Amino acid sequence: MKNWTLGWWICKLIKVGFSFSGEACGDSVMEGELLLLSSMIFLLQVVCGCPERCHCHSPSNSVDCSQQGLAEIPSGLPPQTLTLNLQDNQIHQLPALAFKSVPQLTTLNLCNNSLSNLTPGVFHGLQHLQVLNLTQNSLHSLESRLFHSLLHLKELDLSSNNIRHLPTTLGEPWENLTVFAIQQNRLQQLDRALLESMPRVRHLFLKDNLWKCSCHLLSLKLWLETFIYKELKPLPQEITEETRRGPRDSGNRQFCSSSDSKKGGITDSVICVSPDTWKGKDLLKIPHELYQPCPFPSPDPESSQVQQLGATHRAVPRPPESHSAGEREHWECEIKPKPRPANLRHAVATIIITGVVCGIVCLMMLVAAIYGCTYAAITAQYHGGRLTQTNEPVKTEGKELFDSSPA
């Protein structure tokens, strides 16, 4: 309503300007009138412009273009737009610099469209974007540098797509990202390096994927165990707020007290789909000791030839010529096993269990020794009694023979 009122007043000013200039100068200022007309029309479009099938709300600088059957980004978006809703349309593709006309955008909703691929550079220029919703599309994969310009992004929702793989990085480290959702996709693995690039993430949603709980998912398990119990880094706005109100509220609460510390992130369950041994099990409830170590990849013949050619040009120690060819190859290409990541909680539990078992074994050995000694003593006493009883008749008989011999 305010836009139409402002437009009406601008049109009235144009009419007044034209009537005044026509009365004052006549036809000699016709060219100046045309210039004034074009300038006022441009100003009217900038101030009051809104795409044909969209609804613009000036107080919040938001534009709602949802459920309009759009196949592309509408033109003529107000440059001061902060929130753009494009959900429930039929957008199949976004070109590079698709949102260059709205550089101040902070919230972008592309939910429930038909996006199957995102062109590199599609979000370039959106330095202020904080919330990006790409749920319920048909995305299969994401390019590694797709979000590199979104340095202030706080919430990224990729749920309900067909994503099978995520790269180890999606751009620069996201210092401000707090919500990352990728549930209901077709992921089997997730690289730990991607999660480590989000130091302040607090909400992580991973459920309803095709998780393959093999040795390759062990690093994700260990990271999640740390994520649940670690102390989270405070966000910049939280630090500012605490600093601002800390001195005034010092009588009611302690600044940086243990009750105020943000410990533990929030995540949903990671349910294994394969292999059959762990199907239906929660990844966090499977002891990591039960995982078999990942086999080393077989060497590629072409890469082996390249390595051998490169080795001829480098001064490296060679094995003795007396060794066979198989031993020499093993000596040159020996693969050292990677150290397993340590888990303090499981290590302490293992030490306790080992101590208890050793104590029980020692106690059993002591009982067995006491039993053996007792049994040996009883047996010796029994055999000693019988030997005494056997010797007494022999002595009696000998005495009788001695007494009867003089007679």
RAVENDA-V564794 format. One record per backbone hydrogen bond with DSSP energy under -1.0 kcal/mol. NH is the residue of the N-H (numbers start at 0). CO is the residue of the C=O. If there is no record, write none. Layout:
BEGIN
nh->NH co->CO
nh->NH co->CO
END
This chain:
BEGIN
nh->4 co->0
nh->5 co->1
nh->6 co->2
nh->7 co->3
nh->8 co->4
nh->9 co->5
nh->10 co->6
nh->11 co->7
nh->12 co->8
nh->13 co->9
nh->14 co->10
nh->15 co->11
nh->16 co->12
nh->17 co->13
nh->18 co->14
nh->19 co->15
nh->20 co->16
nh->21 co->17
nh->22 co->18
nh->23 co->19
nh->24 co->20
nh->25 co->21
nh->27 co->24
nh->29 co->26
nh->32 co->28
nh->33 co->29
nh->34 co->30
nh->35 co->31
nh->36 co->32
nh->37 co->33
nh->38 co->34
nh->39 co->35
nh->40 co->36
nh->41 co->37
nh->42 co->38
nh->43 co->39
nh->44 co->40
nh->45 co->41
nh->46 co->42
nh->47 co->43
nh->48 co->44
nh->53 co->50
nh->54 co->63
nh->56 co->61
nh->61 co->56
nh->62 co->82
nh->63 co->54
nh->64 co->84
nh->66 co->86
nh->80 co->77
nh->81 co->60
nh->82 co->60
nh->83 co->106
nh->84 co->62
nh->85 co->108
nh->87 co->110
nh->89 co->69
nh->96 co->120
nh->99 co->96
nh->101 co->98
nh->104 co->101
nh->105 co->81
nh->106 co->81
nh->107 co->130
nh->108 co->83
nh->109 co->132
nh->111 co->134
nh->113 co->90
nh->121 co->118
nh->123 co->120
nh->125 co->122
nh->126 co->124
nh->128 co->125
nh->129 co->105
nh->130 co->105
nh->131 co->154
nh->132 co->107
nh->133 co->156
nh->135 co->158
nh->137 co->114
nh->139 co->115
nh->145 co->142
nh->149 co->146
nh->150 co->148
nh->152 co->149
nh->153 co->129
nh->154 co->129
nh->155 co->178
nh->156 co->131
nh->157 co->180
nh->159 co->182
nh->161 co->138
nh->163 co->139
nh->173 co->196
nh->174 co->172
nh->177 co->153
nh->178 co->153
nh->179 co->202
nh->180 co->155
nh->181 co->204
nh->183 co->206
nh->185 co->162
nh->195 co->191
nh->197 co->194
nh->200 co->197
nh->201 co->177
nh->202 co->177
nh->203 co->265
nh->204 co->179
nh->211 co->187
nh->212 co->273
nh->213 co->211
nh->216 co->213
nh->217 co->214
nh->220 co->216
nh->221 co->217
nh->222 co->218
nh->223 co->219
nh->224 co->220
nh->225 co->221
nh->226 co->222
nh->227 co->223
nh->229 co->225
nh->231 co->261
nh->238 co->234
nh->239 co->235
nh->240 co->236
nh->241 co->237
nh->242 co->238
nh->243 co->239
nh->244 co->240
nh->245 co->241
nh->248 co->244
nh->251 co->248
nh->252 co->248
nh->256 co->253
nh->262 co->260
nh->263 co->229
nh->264 co->226
nh->265 co->201
nh->267 co->203
nh->271 co->280
nh->272 co->210
nh->273 co->210
nh->277 co->274
nh->279 co->271
nh->280 co->277
nh->282 co->269
nh->284 co->281
nh->285 co->282
nh->289 co->286
nh->290 co->287
nh->303 co->299
nh->304 co->300
nh->305 co->301
nh->306 co->302
nh->307 co->303
nh->308 co->304
nh->309 co->305
nh->310 co->306
nh->311 co->307
nh->315 co->313
nh->322 co->319
nh->327 co->323
nh->328 co->324
nh->329 co->325
nh->330 co->326
nh->331 co->327
nh->332 co->328
nh->346 co->342
nh->347 co->343
nh->348 co->344
nh->349 co->345
nh->350 co->346
nh->351 co->347
nh->352 co->348
nh->353 co->349
nh->354 co->350
nh->355 co->351
nh->356 co->352
nh->357 co->353
nh->358 co->354
nh->359 co->355
nh->360 co->356
nh->361 co->357
nh->362 co->358
nh->363 co->359
nh->364 co->360
nh->365 co->361
nh->366 co->362
nh->367 co->363
nh->368 co->364
nh->369 co->365
nh->370 co->366
nh->371 co->367
nh->372 co->368
nh->373 co->369
nh->374 co->370
nh->375 co->371
nh->376 co->372
nh->377 co->373
nh->378 co->374
nh->379 co->375
nh->380 co->376
nh->381 co->377
nh->382 co->378
nh->383 co->379
nh->384 co->380
nh->385 co->381
nh->386 co->382
nh->387 co->383
nh->388 co->384
nh->389 co->385
nh->390 co->386
nh->391 co->387
nh->394 co->390
nh->395 co->391
nh->396 co->392
nh->397 co->393
nh->398 co->394
nh->399 co->395
nh->400 co->396
nh->401 co->397
nh->402 co->398
nh->403 co->399
END
